[in-house]
């Protein structure tokens, strides 16, 4: 057992889906996996392992924000041997042509976090997706007629920002949407030479101010999960 995950060795698969919401982890396990077993209840950050089309896969909640996500990613990698981390999360659109429930593949992640400042002094590190996972996800979406967008996303430290129009600068430079974990996940994956990908569903728009409910975010973003499982 690690500090935050009570699973025994061998109970977690090499491929782990990472929703921020632990209740979404529960929903994913109950909806998509066969013979799913809950291996973690510490802090109610649920984790499950089951099979999908005969392949072993785990789902682990990470909480919100890079610091929380890195706790779970670090333990999954160093204590349990995870090799592929696939974030399945929600995001807020920065662009007028990206609407509610659209799916975004994060090719790279800009960030307002200082998480890499101590590693790269007077320099900017650019966390990017695994090309192999990215292509598998993109090809699966194409083969199954699931529209996607792909590009740069923003991993922000603040959910409630003082400047309500601050997103427009990011949007001007082509950033597609905002979430809170991807830059950290891509960085730790690079550190340990494993694969990572973020697949995001648009839950709200900073442009139109439309939004989905918390229940919808928990239980209705099925295509994102199908794409993630399609990379197995």
C-alpha positions as CSV (number, residue, x, y, z in Angstrom):
1,X,0.0,0.0,0.0
2,X,1.1,3.6,-0.7
3,X,0.1,6.6,1.5
4,X,-3.0,7.5,-0.5
5,X,-3.9,4.3,-2.3
6,X,-4.6,1.1,-0.3
7,X,-4.3,-1.3,-3.2
8,X,-2.0,-4.3,-2.9
9,X,0.7,-4.9,-5.5
10,X,-0.9,-6.3,-8.7
11,X,-4.3,-4.9,-8.1
12,X,-3.8,-1.9,-10.4
13,X,-3.5,-2.3,-14.2
14,X,-0.7,-0.7,-16.2
15,X,-3.3,1.4,-18.0
16,X,-5.2,3.8,-15.6
17,X,-8.0,6.2,-16.5
18,X,-7.9,9.4,-14.4
19,X,-11.1,11.3,-13.8
20,X,-10.8,14.1,-11.3
21,X,-14.2,13.3,-9.8
22,X,-14.1,10.0,-7.7
23,X,-17.8,9.6,-8.4
24,X,-17.0,9.6,-12.1
25,X,-14.5,6.9,-11.4
26,X,-17.3,4.8,-9.8
27,X,-19.6,5.5,-12.7
28,X,-17.0,4.5,-15.3
29,X,-16.2,1.3,-13.5
30,X,-19.9,0.4,-13.1
31,X,-20.8,1.4,-16.7
32,X,-17.9,0.2,-18.8
33,X,-15.9,-2.4,-16.9
34,X,-16.5,-6.1,-16.2
35,X,-15.9,-7.6,-12.8
36,X,-14.8,-4.2,-11.4
37,X,-13.4,-4.3,-7.9
38,X,-12.9,-1.2,-5.8
39,X,-9.2,-1.2,-4.6
40,X,-9.2,2.3,-3.0
41,X,-11.5,4.1,-0.6
42,X,-8.9,6.3,1.2
43,X,-10.2,9.8,1.4
44,X,-13.2,8.6,-0.7
45,X,-10.9,8.9,-3.8
46,X,-12.2,5.8,-5.3
47,X,-10.2,3.5,-7.5
48,X,-11.3,0.4,-9.4
49,X,-9.8,-2.4,-11.6
50,X,-11.8,-4.5,-14.0
51,X,-11.6,-5.6,-17.6
52,X,-12.7,-4.0,-20.9
53,X,-13.0,-6.5,-23.8
54,X,-10.8,-8.8,-21.9
55,X,-8.1,-6.2,-21.1
56,X,-7.2,-5.2,-17.6
57,X,-7.8,-1.5,-16.9
58,X,-8.0,0.7,-13.8
59,X,-9.8,3.9,-13.0
60,X,-8.5,6.2,-10.3
61,X,-10.0,9.5,-9.1
62,X,-7.4,12.2,-8.7
63,X,-9.2,15.2,-7.2
64,X,-8.9,18.7,-8.6
65,X,-5.7,20.6,-9.5
66,X,-2.2,19.6,-10.4
67,X,-1.0,19.0,-6.8
68,X,-3.7,16.5,-6.1
69,X,-3.4,14.8,-9.4
70,X,0.4,14.4,-9.0
71,X,0.0,12.7,-5.6
72,X,-2.0,9.9,-7.3
73,X,0.0,9.8,-10.5
74,X,3.3,9.5,-8.5
75,X,2.0,6.6,-6.4
76,X,0.4,4.9,-9.4
77,X,3.7,5.0,-11.3
78,X,6.3,4.4,-8.6
79,X,4.3,2.1,-6.3
80,X,2.1,0.2,-8.7
81,X,3.9,0.2,-12.1
82,X,1.4,2.3,-14.1
83,X,2.6,2.7,-17.7
84,X,-0.3,4.6,-19.4
85,X,-2.2,7.5,-17.7
86,X,-5.3,8.7,-19.5
87,X,-7.0,11.7,-18.0
88,X,-10.8,11.8,-18.7
89,X,-12.0,15.2,-17.5
90,X,-14.1,18.2,-18.0
91,X,-13.0,21.6,-19.4
92,X,-14.2,25.1,-20.1
93,X,-14.2,26.2,-23.7
94,X,-12.1,29.3,-24.8
95,X,-13.3,29.2,-28.4
96,X,-16.6,30.1,-30.0
97,X,-16.6,27.0,-32.2
98,X,-16.0,24.6,-29.3
99,X,-19.4,23.8,-27.7
100,X,-20.8,21.9,-24.7
101,X,-20.0,18.2,-24.8
102,X,-17.4,18.6,-27.6
103,X,-14.3,16.4,-27.1
104,X,-10.8,17.9,-27.0
105,X,-7.6,15.9,-27.2
106,X,-4.8,17.8,-25.4
107,X,-1.7,17.8,-27.7
108,X,0.1,20.0,-25.2
109,X,-0.7,21.9,-22.0
110,X,0.1,25.5,-21.1
111,X,-0.2,26.3,-17.5
112,X,-0.5,29.1,-14.9
113,X,1.0,26.6,-12.3
114,X,4.5,27.1,-11.0
115,X,5.0,23.3,-10.7
116,X,7.9,23.2,-13.1
117,X,9.6,26.4,-12.1
118,X,11.9,24.6,-9.6
119,X,12.9,22.1,-12.3
120,X,13.6,24.5,-15.2
121,X,15.1,27.7,-13.9
122,X,14.6,30.7,-16.2
123,X,13.1,28.4,-18.9
124,X,9.7,27.1,-19.9
125,X,9.0,23.4,-20.2
126,X,6.3,22.4,-22.6
127,X,4.4,19.2,-21.4
128,X,3.0,17.2,-24.3
129,X,0.9,14.2,-24.9
130,X,2.2,10.7,-25.8
131,X,2.1,10.6,-29.7
132,X,1.2,6.9,-29.6
133,X,-1.8,7.4,-27.3
134,X,-2.8,10.6,-29.1
135,X,-2.9,8.8,-32.5
136,X,-4.8,5.8,-31.1
137,X,-7.4,8.1,-29.7
138,X,-7.7,10.2,-32.8
139,X,-7.9,7.2,-35.0
140,X,-10.6,5.6,-32.8
141,X,-12.6,8.7,-32.9
142,X,-12.4,8.9,-36.7
143,X,-13.3,5.3,-37.1
144,X,-16.3,5.7,-34.9
145,X,-17.5,9.0,-36.3
146,X,-16.9,10.9,-33.0
147,X,-15.9,14.6,-33.8
148,X,-12.9,15.8,-31.9
149,X,-10.8,19.0,-31.6
150,X,-7.1,18.8,-30.8
151,X,-4.6,21.4,-29.7
152,X,-3.1,23.3,-26.8
153,X,-5.1,23.5,-23.5
154,X,-4.5,25.5,-20.3
155,X,-4.0,23.8,-17.0
156,X,-5.0,26.6,-14.5
157,X,-4.3,26.8,-10.7
158,X,-7.4,29.0,-10.1
159,X,-11.0,28.0,-10.8
160,X,-12.4,31.4,-9.8
161,X,-10.2,34.1,-11.3
162,X,-10.3,37.8,-10.6
163,X,-10.1,38.7,-14.3
164,X,-13.1,37.3,-16.0
165,X,-11.8,38.2,-19.4
166,X,-8.3,36.9,-18.8
167,X,-9.0,33.8,-20.9
168,X,-9.2,35.9,-24.1
169,X,-5.4,36.3,-24.2
170,X,-5.1,32.5,-24.2
171,X,-7.8,32.2,-26.7
172,X,-6.1,34.7,-29.0
173,X,-3.1,32.4,-29.1
174,X,-5.1,29.3,-30.0
175,X,-5.6,27.7,-26.6
176,X,-8.8,25.6,-26.9
177,X,-10.0,25.2,-23.3
178,X,-9.1,25.3,-19.6
179,X,-8.9,22.5,-17.0
180,X,-6.7,21.9,-14.0
181,X,-4.5,18.8,-14.3
182,X,-3.1,18.0,-17.7
183,X,0.2,19.9,-17.5
184,X,1.1,18.1,-14.3
185,X,0.2,14.7,-15.6
186,X,2.1,15.1,-18.9
187,X,5.2,16.3,-16.9
188,X,5.3,13.4,-14.5
189,X,4.7,11.0,-17.3
190,X,7.8,12.5,-19.1
191,X,9.8,12.3,-15.9
192,X,9.2,8.5,-15.6
193,X,9.2,7.8,-19.4
194,X,5.6,6.6,-19.5
195,X,2.7,7.5,-21.7
196,X,0.0,10.0,-21.0
197,X,-3.0,11.6,-22.7
198,X,-5.8,14.0,-21.7
199,X,-9.2,13.5,-23.3
200,X,-11.5,16.3,-22.2
201,X,-15.2,17.0,-22.6
202,X,-16.4,20.6,-22.7
203,X,-18.6,21.1,-19.6
204,X,-19.0,24.9,-19.9
205,X,-18.1,27.8,-22.1
206,X,-16.4,31.0,-21.1
207,X,-17.6,32.4,-24.4
208,X,-21.3,31.6,-24.4
209,X,-21.6,31.0,-20.6
210,X,-23.5,27.8,-21.1
211,X,-22.8,25.0,-18.6
212,X,-23.7,21.4,-17.8
213,X,-24.8,20.3,-14.3
214,X,-22.5,18.5,-11.8
215,X,-24.6,15.4,-12.3
216,X,-24.2,15.6,-16.1
217,X,-20.4,15.9,-15.6
218,X,-20.4,12.9,-13.4
219,X,-22.5,10.5,-15.5
220,X,-23.0,11.5,-19.1
221,X,-19.7,12.1,-20.8
222,X,-19.7,8.6,-22.4
223,X,-17.9,9.3,-25.7
224,X,-14.8,10.5,-23.9
225,X,-14.6,7.2,-22.0
226,X,-15.2,5.2,-25.2
227,X,-12.2,7.0,-26.8
228,X,-10.0,6.4,-23.8
229,X,-10.9,2.7,-23.7
230,X,-10.4,2.5,-27.5
231,X,-6.7,3.1,-27.0
232,X,-6.2,-0.2,-25.1
